Amino acid sequence: MDGILSRKMANVLWGSKQSYKLGPAAIREVKAIIHSLQTEEWKIFISQMIPRDHHFESFGDASFIGGGAYSASLDYWFRVVWSKHIVAGTKLKPSDASYIHINVLECLVSFLQAVALVVTIESSALSAPIRDLFPNGIPAFPVLRCHTDTTATVSWVHDTWTTSPLAQALVALYGQLLKRSTLVCHTVHIPGDGNVLADWISRPNSLSHERLFLQTSQKYPWMNALRNFQPIDLAVGNTVKGKPIKAATIGNYLRDTATLLENFCGRDPRYTNRSDNELALPLRAVLNECKRHENMPHRVDPYTIEMHTTLVARNTATTAHMDGLHRAMEDWFNLSTYLGFRLREWAQEDDYRRLASGGEIAPNGTKRAFTLDDIRLFDSGTRPVSIAEFIENFDAVARSNVKFSWQKNHDHGEEKLLSSTPRNPSRDALRSLHNIVSRFARIVGLDKTDIPLAVYKGSFGEKFFIHSKVIASTLRTLAKKTYNLTDRDLQRHYKYTSHSLRAGAAVILHAAGINAIQIKFLLRWRSDSFSFTFAMLHTFRSNKTGQLTNMPRLLSLK
């Protein structure tokens, strides 16, 4: 009946000589349809029409706080924390033009799941789990089964159509995505009680990405093996594939997106008000930060929590030897995320890699790198504990003082206090220190108190100091695995050196809510130069401080 009435109405309109006045929105829509019909190829493959079993499966959800999804078959999970503007829109009355319905946010999460598959299809380097599933490559017409607990999203995605003005732009983008790729996306409804993990991901209790990442690692350890896909990558100077791009390119993306969205909202959304001459403040902040990062001299890429998670997972999966290089790296890299080591404060230049060299001597006559003499241990009652007792009984020590006998800033002898973080064993600084001194005792012996502590055994039992070459090599390997990079990506766009550990410590502290003055104090910087060694936009965070529940106490004792 609907079809008959529609044809009758069309005949009436077509045969009538009466003029009808169209509004701006209708005119834009008609022009877009005509342009599409004239310039785009309209076709569909048989493989996209017939019902087929899915190749991949994902689960997503959204709340009034954020949204997220995960897919074991696609080897990813992501979380998005909504901006204050979006959260405010969800609290308005439905009659308000700026009101945002939860169904729109659910639709956005489903759209991002399709984006994740397209990114995977177009990636030149597939992750190992996907290669294991499809050794000959991803199928030409991959089918994604996308689970959502909102029936409206199922309808919108299935029909690629909606009457919701706010969701129309998302549905239009989704249609463009389907035209760009050969994927087939089946969105299905799942009851809320069957979507527990996605529901938990979508309800973050912090604005700190680092804090949320740690919470996820603790609650669902199996997710450590998945790639953490970040939709915010574009805002930190990366494409969704993790490839660095210029601020000018980001500006072009924003311009093209605004051109599309103007068809639906009637204005350029890059500007807060129609009369503004400058982009909205958040967009300006992103572009200015990316330009600043492009112009940084001697910049390095920071070591991240995600990279450390990759290292821990690798060592666990391969049962790496406790005295081998990668186990040693795990302990020292973790400790450095708290103390921000300079290279020669813990490791050696390549010329001193052999244990027989004894390690580099500082101008003040001490060894540059940490030795047993630089470690002081105490129990909960501040009674001194010996290194041997610590090795025998980890629980005997409540805190440790670590002394920097020699420093580049000439504050020789400064001490920092470390305490345990039992809620997150893989990030426990005191546990890493225990592993370090235990390894040293096995390889060198506790009687060698003047030998640097950063030692390991090679494949054939030979003894080495950790040195700059193996540090840089390990960091590049971790970056490739964590961010799915190629050797060419690393060579052209990234720089990982031993200084990445120090930059990474500053990034992690910043993400945890620590301000610049506190970072200078904790990581022993005299100047503000640390703020120019990495892009601070890698760490969108809450303005609140004191959220370091997973970090040890870090105090200066000098």
N, C-alpha and C positions, 0 to 999 in steps of 0.2 A: 504493500500500500504506500509506504514511504517513497518508493521509487516512482510509482505512478504519479503521486502528488508532485514530486520534484520535477518530473518531465513536464507536467501540466503547467507548473509555475514558470519553468524555463521558456515554454512556448508563449506564454502570456507576455513575459518580459521581452522576448525576442521580437514578437509581432507588434508590440506596442510602439507607437511613435512618441510616447511621452519621455521627457528627459528626467533623469534621476541624478541628483547631486551627491557625489561621493565625498566623504570626509578624507582628511590627510592620511589616516591609517589605512583606509580601504584603497586609496590610490597607491600608496607604497606597496601594499600587498599585491595588487594587480600588476604593477610594474615588475615586481620580483618574479611573479609567475611567468609573465611574458618573456622576461630576460632568460629565465631558466629554459623555457621551451625553445627559444631561438638559439641558445649558445651551448646547451649541455646535451650530451648523448644519453638518451633514455633507453635502458636495457636492463635485463635481469637474467642471470644464468639459471639453468635448470637446477643446479646444485643448491641454489639459494631458495628454490621454490618447494622442493620435495622435503617431507619430514625426514630428518636424520638424527641419529644419536649424537649427543654432544661430545666434543673433544675436551672442553675445559668447563670448569664449574667455579662460580664465585658466590660469596654471601656478603650482603651489605645491609647497612641500616643507617638511620639518621635520627638525631634528637634535636632539641632546641639549643644544644650546646655545641654539637659537632656531628661529624659523620665519618664513616669508615667502612672498609671491606677487607676481605682476605680471600685468597685462592691458593690452595695447596698445589693444584695442577699447574697454575701459572707462576707459582713461586714468588708471591708477593703479598704484602698487606699494606694498607695505608690508613691514615687518620687525618682528618681535616678539622681544625677548630674554627668555628664560625667567627667572623669579625663582629665587633660591637654593633655595627650598622645592621647586620643580618639579625643578630639576637634581638635588637630593639624592634625590628620589623615584625618579628614573630609575636611580640607582645601587644601590637596594635589591634584595634577593632577591625573585623573583617571588612567593614565599609570603608576603611581608610585606603587610599590609593597605594600607600607604601607597605601595606600588610603583606606578610610572607607566610603562606600556609606550610605546614610540615610536609605536605605531599610534594611541594616544590623541592624541598631539601632532599627528600627521598629520591626524587627523580634525578637530582644532581649527582647523588652517590651512584646510581645506576649508570648514568652517563660516564662517570669517571672509571667505572669498571670496564666499560666498552673501550674507553681510551687506553686503559692499561693493556688490553689485548692488542689493539692496533699498534701501540708502541712496541710490544713484543714481536708482532709480525714484521714490523719494519726494522727491527734491530738487526745489526750485522753480527752480533755475538749473543747467542742464546745462553741462558744460564744452564748449569749442568743438569738439574732435575728435568728441565724441558727437553734437553738433548737426549736424556735417557728415555723419555716417553716417546719422542719422535726423532730417532737417529737420522732419518732421511730429510728432516726439516718439517716445519709446521705445514699441515695440509693446505692445499690451495684455497679451500673454502671452509675455514675453521668454524665450528659451532660453539657458541658460548651459552651456557645455561646460567642465567643470573637470578639469584634468589633475593626476594624482597618481601617484607611483611606488610606492604601497602598495596591494596588492590588498584588504586588510582595509577600508580606507577606502572603496573602491569598493562593497564589499558593504554596509557600514553605511549609507552615504548612500543607496544604491539601495533598500534594504529598509526604511530608517528603523527598524532593529531591531538589537540586539546583546546578547550574553550577558555582555559585559564590564561589570562593575559601575561602573567609573570612567567608561567611555564612554557609559553609559546616559543620564547627565545631559546630555551634549553632543547625543546623538541626540534626546533629548526637546526640547531647545532648537531643534534643527534642524527638528523637526516643527512646533513653534510658529511658526517663521519661515516655513515653507511655507504655513501656514494664514493668516498675516498678509498674504502677498503672492501675486501671480498668477504668479510666476516658475516656470520648469521648469528643474531642475538635473540635467544628465547628467554624472556623474563617471566618467571613463575612466582606464584605466591607461596610463602612459607609462614606457618603460624609463628607468632612472636616467641612462644616458649621453645621453638625449635631453632631460633636464631640468636642464641645466648651470646656467643662470642662476638658477633658483629654488633649486637646491642651494647656490649661492654665497651668495645672499641669506640663507639659513637658517643660515649658519655665521659669525656675526659674531666678530671678534677684539677687540672693545672693548665696554664698556657705555655709551660716550658716543654719544648719537644724532647729535650734530653731526659727530663723527669718522667714524661709519659713513656718514652722508649724503655727506660729502666723498669717501670711498673709492668709493662707488657712482658719484658724478659723474665721477670720474677713470677708473674701469674701464669703465663703460658710459655714455658721454656722451649717447647717445640717450635715456636714461631721465630726463635733466634736464627733458624736455618733459612727462613724466608727473606727475600729482598724487601726492604722497606721503601716502597714507592712513595715519593713525596710530591703531591700536586703543587706544592709551593716552589718547586725547583726553578720555575721561570722567574720568580721574583728574587732569586739569589744569583742570577746570572747563568742559569743552566737551562737547557731544554729538558723535556720530560725524559729524555734518554740520558740525562746527566752530562751532556756535552756543554762546555762553556760557550756563551754567546755574548756579543757586544751589547752595550746599552742601546745603541742605535737600532739594533735588530729587535730588541724588546719593544722599543718605541714603535717600530713598524707593526709588530704583532698587535700592540694595543690599538693602533690606528685602524687596522683592518677589522679587528673585533668590534670596535666602536661603529664602523661603517655598517656592519651586519646588524648590530643591535639597534641602530637608529631606525631600522625598518619596523621595529616593534615598540620602541619607547618614544620615538619622535624627537630625540635629542642626543647629543654626544655625551655618553655616560662618563667620559674621562674628566669632565669638568663638574665641580660641585654645583655651580650655578650657570645658567645659560650665558650670562654676561662676563664670566671669568675669562681672563687671558692666559692664566696658568693652569696646568693640570692640577687635579685634586692632590692634596698634600700627601696621602699614602703613595700615590703613583710617583710624585716628584721624589719622595724619599727613596724609593726603590731605584729609580733611574740615576739619581745623584750618587747613591752608594755604589752602584755598579760602575759608574764612571770613575769614582774614587779608587775602586778596587783595580780597574784597568790601568790606572796611572801609578800604582804603587811600585816603588823600586824594591827589588830583592824580595818580592812576595813569595810565600810558600803556601802550600795547601795544608790545612791542619789535620792532625790525627783525630779521629772521631770515635764516639761511643759505638757507632755502627761498625767501624773497622775493627774495634777491639772485640766486639761480639763475634765477628767473623773469625778472628784469630782464636778465640776460646773454642768456638765450634769446630774449627779445623783441628786443633790439638786434641779435642775430645774424640772426634771421629777417627783420627789416625792413630790414637793412643801414642802420641809423641813421647819420647823418652824424657824423663824429668830433668836430665842433665844436658839435653840437646838444645840447639839454638832456639827453636820456636817456643819451647817452654820457658826458656830464659827471657826471650823477648816478651812473652805474655806478662811475666812478672814485672819486668822493668818498664814496659810501656804503661802498664796499669799504674805503677807508682809514679810515673812521670805525669800522668793526667792530674795528679794531686799536687806535685811539687814543681812541675815545669822545668825539668832538667835542661841545662845547656849540655852539649855533647860531652865536653871534657870533664864535666862534673861527675859523670858516671861511666862513660865508655872511653874508647881510645880512637885516635886517628889511625889510619890504616898502617902507618909505619910501625905502630906498637901493637899489632894484633897478636903476635906470638906471646905466650905466657912467659917465655924466657926473657923477654924485654923488661919485665918488672913493672911496666906501666910508665907513663909520662910523669916527670917531676915538675912541679910548679915553681915559679920564681921565688916563692917564699920557703922553698926547701921541702914542702910536703908533697904527697902525691896529689895530682889534680883530681883524680876520681876517688869515690868513696872507698874506704877500707873498713875493716872491723873496728878500728879505733874511733870511727866516726858514728858508731851506733851505740846508744845507751838505752837500756830497757828497764821498765818498772812494772811492778804489779799494781793491783787496785789500791793498795795502801802506800804507794810511792816507794816501796822497797826495791832497791836495785836487783835486777835479775841477770844472770850471766847468759852469754850467747849459747853455751852448751845446754843450759836448763831450758832456754827458749826452744832450741831444736828438739829437745826431748818432749817438751810439753808446751804446745802452742797457747793453751789457756792460762799459762802461768803469767803471761804478759798482758797488761791492760793498755799500755801506751809505750811509745818509743820516741826518743829524741834523735833526730838525724842532723849531723853537723856538716856544714859546707866549709871544709878547711880552706879551700881556695875558691874565690869567685871572681868573675870578670869585673864586677862592679867594686871590687876591693873590700867588700864587707866580709873579710875572712873570719871564719869561726862562727858565723851565724847558724843558729839551730832552729829546726822546725819540729813541731810535735805532731805525731800521728797516733790515731786511735782506731779501733776496729769498727767495721760496719757489718755486723753479722747478718743483717737483713738481705744483703746482696753479696754472697760469698765470692762470686767471680770478679767483683770490684773492690774487695776488701784489701785496703792498703797494707794492713798489718799482716794479713795472710801472704801477700806477695813478698813482704820483707822476710817472713819466715821461710818461704821457698828459696829466696835468694841466699840467705846465710846457710841454709841446709845444703844447697847445691855447692856453695863455696867450700863447706867443710868436707864434702865428698871428693871434690876435684883437687883442692889445694891443701886444706887442713886448717884447723883453727889456730895453729901456732904461727901462721903467716899473717900477722896483723898489719903488715905494711904493703900487702898486695891488693890491688883494686878488686872489688867484689864482683864486677860484671864479667863472669867467666862462663864458658860452656865447653862441651865436648863435641868434636867433629864426628863424622860418620865412621871413622876408623879409630876413634879413641883419642885423637890428638887434642891438646888443650889450647884454647884460644881466649883472648879477651874479646868481648863484643866491640866491634869497630864500625866506623862510619859507613863503609861499603855495604856490609850486611844489613845495617839498619835501613839505609835507603832502599836496598833491594827488597827487604821484607815489607816496607811501607808501600812500595809500588805494587807488589803482589797482592797485598790486602786491598788496596784501592781497586785493582782490576776485578777482584772477586766480589767486593762489596757493591761497587757501582757499575758492574758489568761493562768495563772499559776494555778497549783494545790497546795493544802496544803503541799504535799510532796516536790514539787519544792521549795516552800518557806523555808521549814525546812532544806533542804539539800544544797541549792545553794545561798540563798539570806539572807541578814541581813538588816532589816529596823528598825531603832531606831529613837529617837528624833534628833540624830545627822545627820540623813539623810537629814534634812532640811538645815542644814548648808553646808553639802557637796553639796547638790543640788544647792544652791545659787552660789557656786564656779563654778559648772559645767555650769550653765546658763550664768554666766558672761563670762566664757572662750569661750563658744559658740558664744557669741555676739561680740567677738573680743577683749576682755579685757585681757591684759597681766598679768603675775604673780605678778608683783610689784603693779599694780593697784588693783588686787584682794585682796592682803594682806592689802592694805590701806582701801578699801571699806568695807571689811568684818572683819576688826580689828584683823588681825593675826600678831603676832610678828615674827614668824618663817615661814619656808617654809613647815611646816608639812601638810598644807592643800593639797599639791600636791600628798601626799601619802595616802590620804583617799579615793580616788576614781580613776577609770580608765579614764584618760584624753581622751582616744580614743572614749569615748561616745560622743565627741563633735568635730567632724571634722568640721573645720570652715575656713573662709577666714583669711588671715594674716592682712587684713585691720582692723583698729579700728575705733571707732566713729560711729558704725552702730546701736546705741541703740535708734532707733526712737520710740520703744514701751516701753521704760523703763523710770522711773522717774529720776530726777537728784539726785545724791547721793554724798553729800559732807560732809567732816568732819568740824565741826565748833569749835572744841576746839583748 
